[in-house]
Amino acid sequence: MPLVKLREKIFCASDFWSNYEDFEIVPPDPECYFDHKFPSSFIFVHDTFYVDKRRANSIDISEPIREFMKRKKKDFGEFYVKDMAGVKIIDFKLRLGQPYVYVHQGFCEHLIIFTDLRLLLPGDIQRIEDYPIRLFDIKTQKLCCACSDEISSFVVTESDRLPNSPAFFCSTCFTAFHYDNGQRIGNFKAYHYLNHAGTE
């Protein structure tokens, strides 16, 4: 199985944020979301950076880390860089239970731990094209943190009035909580949010 298929199965809500502010109208264009604007990513497994270079506007965001590791070679040892598109998971050199990392958008990190390795059993899904399979799917609809009834359409960060960041709001609750007669209340950053649960 190609490594890029595993990378595509990793869900992160921040991929579906937009850098349009809350008062701006978002065009119905998926390219305005972070997943398209900041496509750079890598997976680090054992001693190798697997860099995703499939999109034209991707950059190698592992480079600053590698430069640091070169300066501290005694602490980190030898490491390698490979294009993710040309690698299959069977080619990995890994240890079960060892934490590895997936990094995207330059700042968002996800822990990856391989816990099980075995041959297919008769009761398993036999079509190799169906893998990787999500055993736990967090890709559910993000409901509004205020009413818990509506699907979120805004994500709010750096708010001086909220205990958690980020916080997800539906349009009605977002306006009711953050605006009074059209005037912003408090300090916050808010962006449009595309709920990904129904898009795959």
Order of alpha helices (4+ residues) and beta strands (2+ residues): alpha-beta-alpha-beta-beta-alpha-alpha-beta-beta-beta-beta-beta-alpha-beta-beta-beta
